[in-house]
Amino acid sequence: MTTSPTDTTHLTIARLGRDGDGAVDTPRGPIFVPDGLPGESYVVANDGTYTRSGAASPDRVPPPCRHFGICGGCATQHMSDSLYRSWKSDLIRSGFQTQAIDIDLAPLFVVPPQSRRRAALTAIVSGARVILGYHARRSHTVIDLAECPVLNPDITAALPALRDIARQIASDSLKPGKPAELRLAVAALSGGLDVSVHGIGAPPSMQAAAQLAILARRAGLARLTVEDMIVCSETDPRLETEAGAIVPPPGAFFQAAAEAERHMAALITAGIGKSKRVADLFCGSGTFTLPLARHARVLAIDSDKPALAALAQATRFATGLKPIQPLLRDLAAEPLSPLELADIDAVVFDPPRAGAKAQCEMVVKSKVDIVVAVSCNPATLARDCRILVDGGFAMGQVHGVDQFLWSPHVEAVVTLRREKRKR
């Protein structure tokens, strides 16, 4: 619970909160000061705004982006590297503390700036004017993005061309004078930029698609998709793995940074050890499946049919892999049973933020001896690990992976091994 600051005029930041704000603990609950850092003092004005009243923390640094403080994409560009890494690591620790689990946390793996290869942008089109960017902090307002130190430079360089495409889509598909809000999923992949646009409700006409294809070619896009209609495909946008390339479906989910994906794949393949049969659950397009198949036979399961089709296509062109069996299934509603896991040596899962509670309960009842858990939510990861630990598994070292720079999001990977069974 956040208390009102109206009865407190002078505050000293004690710690960082979950979202990166400075936190002041009071008898009535915490007060959060936007962008405050531990040790700094603030005065609260009558309107509830905060003004720093003393010296800046030695951990305060100049933010690298002109949009910081307004843009809702980044929360912590003002922190020193040491404070930032400590805060991110504490996010993982605190998640496990809620389940009374003490962890051995490895040093945080942090991707470099300009390494994020996918972005979800919003375009507001009103006549000839196009505002393209992220939402402002705690607001539905969209800021017009001029730079982004997080994104792959190819995405930033394409912003003017993306505005032209958004303007063309709105002019062809919506009534004159009516503002349009479009959602653009942009990915920088091997082969070029892959852009998927939604918001007009129906695919463009053939004439409109032809005009959009001209703009896409002029911008050098690999692929442009509008409302699930591929209007231009100059070359295949590819996700490159150590075991082969995958052409993901338009707008598909995959790891935000290639460096993070490679690091996680290495942790996962090391975690399965000498397992001969592995289940890769919530596998998506298979960016972990292919590296796993260099070492073991893989049962790859996901509820996304186009993603599994992309994996199947990649498998046909990959060489040196052990057999991969794709299976379409909603694991949240229908987890693999102990009987279905009977010939599985290791389970790998990378679920949505809600976690894999039901599947972990089935794993405990099975004969599976190794689980490699990947998650973007420390809280649900800790809950799932609690189920496995209570079921006889022992946790190895937890590896934090920061591929969402300057945000409150962090990935974690941990290998659990079943302790020696009692006779």
Secondary structure, DSSP 8 states (H G I E B T S, - for coil): ----GGG--EEE--EE-TTS-EEEEETTEEEEETT--TT-EEEE-TTS-EEE-S---TTB---S-TTTTTBSS-S-TTB-HHHHHHHHHHHHHHHHHTTT----B---EE--TT-B-EEEEEEEEETTEEEEE-BBTTSS-B---S--SSB-HHHHHTHHHHHHHHHHHHHHHS-TT--EEEEEEEEEEBTEEEEEEE-SSS---HHHHHHHHHHHHHHT-SEEEETTEEEEESS--BEEETTEEE---TT----SBHHHHHHHHHHHHHHHTT-SEEEEET-TT-TTHHHHHTTSEEEEEES-HHHHHHHHHHHHH--S---EEEEE--TTTS---TTTTTT-SEEEE---TT--HHHHHHHHHS---EEEEEES-HHHHHHHHHHHHHTTEEEEEEEEEE-STTSS--EEEEEEEE-----
